[in-house]
Amino acid sequence: MNDPTYVHQVINANPVWKLAFLLSEFDNDNAPIGWSKYIPMARCLLDNFNMEPKAPSVARAEKA
């Protein structure tokens, strides 16, 4: 599967894509190339668990 986009604004607008991209980054599987292979796992996680992103903390914001 080809990655649909690398535009973060587009990826972040879709919760499944956002989680898939993050999973790819966590796994560091040549990230971000190939992030779309994580879409099925992201969809399954979001379908089966109540998940939402945490608000950015001051500590995390300072590290960025």
Backbone bond lengths (Angstrom), bond angles and torsions (degrees), N, CA, C in turn:
res aa  C-N    CA-C-N  psi(-1)  N-CA   C-N-CA  omega(-1)  CA-C   N-CA-C  phi
1 M - - - 1.448 - - 1.529 107.93 -
2 N 1.305 116.84 130.48 1.453 120.95 175.44 1.517 109.31 -80.01
3 D 1.322 115.91 142.65 1.457 120.22 177.08 1.530 108.95 -64.42
4 P 1.332 117.50 129.58 1.458 119.99 -176.59 1.519 113.84 -65.89
5 T 1.329 117.90 -29.95 1.460 121.80 -178.88 1.519 109.11 -168.93
6 Y 1.309 115.37 164.04 1.461 121.83 171.24 1.526 110.09 -121.12
7 V 1.324 117.26 9.15 1.464 122.55 -179.36 1.525 107.82 -79.61
8 H 1.330 115.95 112.56 1.475 120.52 -174.32 1.526 112.40 -59.49
9 Q 1.294 118.50 -36.13 1.465 120.99 179.91 1.533 110.41 -62.88
10 V 1.305 117.57 -39.29 1.463 121.89 178.66 1.526 110.26 -71.66
11 I 1.320 116.94 -43.46 1.469 121.51 179.26 1.524 110.49 -62.43
12 N 1.327 116.91 -46.27 1.463 121.06 -177.18 1.520 113.30 -68.68
13 A 1.323 118.01 -18.50 1.465 121.40 178.73 1.523 111.85 -75.59
14 N 1.326 117.82 -16.78 1.465 122.96 -178.50 1.531 108.04 -114.14
15 P 1.338 118.64 112.78 1.472 120.22 -176.88 1.529 114.13 -56.59
16 V 1.319 117.92 -36.91 1.462 120.65 179.29 1.522 109.47 -67.18
17 W 1.311 117.10 -46.74 1.462 120.68 179.57 1.531 110.81 -63.70
18 K 1.320 116.15 -40.67 1.465 120.04 -179.48 1.525 110.73 -60.98
19 L 1.333 116.73 -45.62 1.458 120.06 179.02 1.529 110.59 -66.89
20 A 1.318 117.72 -40.91 1.469 120.95 178.35 1.522 110.85 -60.14
21 F 1.314 116.29 -43.49 1.466 120.44 178.82 1.524 110.24 -62.62
22 L 1.344 116.91 -43.84 1.464 120.55 178.78 1.526 111.81 -63.95
23 L 1.325 117.39 -41.04 1.459 120.34 177.59 1.523 110.73 -60.45
24 S 1.316 116.28 -40.78 1.457 120.62 177.04 1.525 110.56 -62.59
25 E 1.324 116.54 -42.83 1.459 120.58 178.29 1.531 110.69 -64.36
26 F 1.337 117.75 -41.86 1.465 121.28 179.82 1.521 110.71 -62.01
27 D 1.326 115.70 -42.63 1.455 121.30 -178.24 1.529 110.92 -77.51
28 N 1.328 116.83 -18.59 1.461 124.18 -178.42 1.526 110.98 51.93
29 D 1.282 115.83 42.38 1.456 123.73 -178.71 1.534 109.01 -85.09
30 N 1.322 116.21 70.42 1.464 122.75 -174.07 1.518 111.51 56.64
31 A 1.330 115.31 30.50 1.464 121.59 -176.77 1.516 110.29 -54.52
32 P 1.304 118.70 142.45 1.454 127.09 1.80 1.524 114.40 -89.78
33 I 1.330 118.22 -1.17 1.464 119.53 -179.16 1.521 109.26 -62.64
34 G 1.323 116.36 128.81 1.458 122.01 178.40 1.510 114.46 88.14
35 W 1.324 117.40 12.03 1.471 119.97 -177.33 1.517 112.42 -60.31
36 S 1.327 118.04 -27.01 1.468 120.08 -175.69 1.529 112.95 -68.75
37 K 1.325 118.17 -16.62 1.471 118.55 177.06 1.527 111.37 -68.69
38 Y 1.333 117.21 -12.16 1.455 122.24 177.39 1.530 112.76 -91.40
39 I 1.320 117.85 -2.05 1.465 121.27 -179.34 1.529 111.83 -59.64
40 P 1.335 120.67 -47.77 1.474 118.98 179.29 1.534 112.81 -59.47
41 M 1.323 117.82 -40.07 1.459 120.44 178.96 1.528 110.20 -66.68
42 A 1.314 117.10 -42.13 1.466 120.81 178.77 1.521 110.94 -62.39
43 R 1.334 116.30 -43.37 1.471 120.74 179.09 1.529 110.16 -61.71
44 C 1.322 116.95 -43.17 1.470 121.62 179.55 1.526 110.63 -63.29
45 L 1.314 117.73 -44.91 1.459 120.83 179.23 1.519 111.20 -61.78
46 L 1.324 117.02 -45.73 1.462 120.16 -178.65 1.525 112.48 -69.76
47 D 1.332 116.93 -28.38 1.465 120.59 177.47 1.524 112.73 -74.38
48 N 1.330 116.40 -24.14 1.459 119.96 -172.67 1.524 115.58 -112.62
49 F 1.319 117.45 -9.64 1.460 120.90 -178.58 1.521 109.78 -135.06
50 N 1.319 115.67 147.35 1.457 120.60 172.46 1.524 107.27 -81.81
51 M 1.316 115.25 109.40 1.457 120.29 -176.94 1.517 109.39 -133.12
52 E 1.308 115.89 139.11 1.451 120.57 171.92 1.520 107.67 -150.35
53 P 1.324 116.55 149.96 1.462 118.74 -177.53 1.524 111.86 -67.58
54 K 1.293 114.94 148.41 1.453 120.48 175.25 1.522 109.14 -76.12
55 A 1.331 115.32 150.81 1.461 119.32 173.63 1.522 107.56 -68.59
56 P 1.326 117.39 144.33 1.472 118.52 179.35 1.527 110.68 -60.72
57 S 1.307 115.93 131.99 1.460 120.30 177.67 1.519 109.28 -88.17
58 V 1.301 116.37 161.43 1.465 120.57 178.51 1.512 109.76 -62.22
59 A 1.335 117.12 -42.37 1.461 121.09 -178.55 1.527 111.30 -61.73
60 R 1.352 117.16 -44.45 1.460 120.14 179.09 1.522 110.90 -67.58
61 A 1.310 117.61 -36.41 1.464 121.72 179.97 1.526 110.30 -66.19
62 E 1.327 117.08 -36.51 1.459 120.88 -179.95 1.523 112.07 -69.89
63 K 1.343 117.79 -30.03 1.453 121.55 179.01 1.519 111.81 -72.17
64 A 1.316 117.43 -27.84 1.461 121.03 -175.66 1.494 114.01 -71.27
